[in-house]
């Protein structure tokens, strides 16, 4: 069956008839080519077949031309559509029914995501159960979420707190156990499909030059594997900034125990030691000196972090590394011994200065890639009266400034003031 445009003449109808005339012997499936049709009807006052055919449609009694949902006829507009109709193995569906199917698919996907979110993101009143360490860590996390996003990253590795992996892992797992954070390692298959139906397939990976890592694009409203902030209340309008405000007030009004003091003291010192390890690596690369990660080095860094600012220690590192490498080359020290000489030269110098009652006064600015961690920046903002980072403070000085800004329990005061 052919559907003709309303404005065609009888001669033009015959042109359209020839356009849709089928042939089993032709490779195209049609008896005439468009050029043959135009030549055949050249003597008649008709429009070209290319124009007339665009306004016609064609239908045959075949399942490929009948909508399997509403059973209405589905004609084709051109020969290519006709050929493709038979190539497609799935049953034909008209545009109205296709739209209805898509609407149902989206509605079903929305229900799947809604049920998954309801089941996975159960509000939990976790704020009262957080330790001072966890509260500071969570506050440093929320303070970084400038766009109020509860999605923190694809994995635990993406949640940066102190920049010390072992400590960050411990804190994040503790926050997950207390339901402050929600970890979704993998989505169920039906949730993955629902995500793709509503938000499309965003599985491609790009490279973020700022952080030197691969980044997977994520639609802001989709559900993806990763780490999320949980709501501490059933109020669905509760924002990340609300968590930040509550934590900030609680931290400022907390009465700290001796265990709180020990934990913060430990964190501060470990972060300063980690910074020194990074400086050791920097010195090793810059001066091309082998440095063993020995127990002697650890003991030395433990002492230095406690007593001196990183900037002052970095100056000593650079000077003593130069002296050590000169000595190594001059005396032809074998590599297995040479890797211990940095710690020896620095340790002897520090011991000599301390025996004389001197300090490490000279400073050297730290390399720009040794950055301030989120925890350090937050801690400085709350407690350290304008010290943006700890590069010009020793761990002991950081803790001392902190103690001036907090309230301690009576038992903690007694223990800390004991001679």
Secondary structure, DSSP 8 states (H G I E B T S, - for coil): -EE--TT--HHHHHHHHHHT-B-SSSSSSBS--HHHHHHHTTTS----HHHHHHT-EE--SSGGGB-TTT--B--BSSHHHHHHHHH--S----HHHHHHHHHHHHHHHHHHHHHHHHHH------GGG--HHHHHHHHHHHHH-TT--SEEESSGGG--SSS-HHHHHHHHHHHHHTTSEEEESS--HHHHHHHHHHH-----EEEETTTTEEEE---TTS--SEEEE--SSS-TT--HHHHHHHHHHHHHH-EE-HHHHHHHHHHHHHHHHHHHHHHHHHHHHHHT------HHHHHHHHHHHHHS-HHHHHHHHHHHHHHHHHHHHHHT--HHHHTTHHHHHHHHHHHHHHHTT----------TTS---HHHHHHHHHHSTT--SSTTS-HHHHHHHHHHHSEE-HHHHHHHH--
